[in-house]
């Protein structure tokens, strides 16, 4: 594990946040290229590590996983043309596939890792809830695995429902699992930690502890 995120990545991201316009970006395209190349190298190495415990991503490359820095402005009132972060989603089928996977978000003072399935489309969410209702112990046991709990704590519940969704009974023993609208877990990192020599290893270890969750979600999706 030799790849490392360099401080120049955060320097560029801070600059693009303060100068989010086409003229500045074009005048500093070389800075962007250097930052992107660094992130690309890191993600390629991370994919190799993830593939050791999740073979479904073995055919992925950084180019298939890193999102474009250009924002989609078509339906947004915010007309800033560039994202102020680098994001990469390592998953079966690539970044645009509706599958569970592993996400790296690099942003000034707001970096994080995430794993699982974020905001599945309605028919997929329905399928997941049905599987949970008829076989709740499987997801319950995954979330209580020793390594998963140690690395992540649990699922992110920031956008969960307040009530048990219909048609499920309110007194269902595992009702809390049915309230999730996303089935992913998140972990924040400081800029210093991201630029540290051990960040790649930490990413790999965290993602390895979440592989049961990812595999479970992808199993349901493929049913």
Secondary structure, DSSP 8 states (H G I E B T S, - for coil): ------HHHHHHHHHHHHS-SHHHHHHTHHHHHHHHHHHHHHHHHHHHHHHTT-GGGTT--HHHHB--SB---TT-S----B-SEEEEEEETT-TTSSS-EEEEEEETTTEEEEEEE-S--HHHHHHHHHHHHHSHHHHHHHHT-HHHHHHT-S---TT--SS--TTS-TT-TTHHHHT-S-EEEEEEE-HHHHTSTTHHHHHHHHHHHTHHHHHHHHHHHH-
